C-alpha cells in the first residue's frame, strides 16, 4: 500500500522546513525527520486544523 503525504502550502518550494500530512489518515510529520510520525485520530486532526485556520 502506497502512503500519500501532502506538504503544507506554507512550507515553500525550497524544501527543508516542511510539515506534511498523511492523506486520509491522522498523521503528521516533519520532512526533515520523516521517520518520526505523529498519529492521531482523524477527527481530532481535522478539529486541530480547523482551529488553526480560525486563528
DADAMO-V110337 format. One record per helix or strand of 2 or more residues. SS is the DSSP state (helix for helix, strand for strand). FROM is the first residue (numbers start at 0). TO is the last residue. Records with the same first field share a line. If there is no record, write none. Layout:
# DADAMO-V110337
SS = FROM-TO / FROM-TO
This chain:
# DADAMO-V110337
strand = 4-6 / 18-21 / 26-29 / 36-38
helix = 30-32 / 41-53
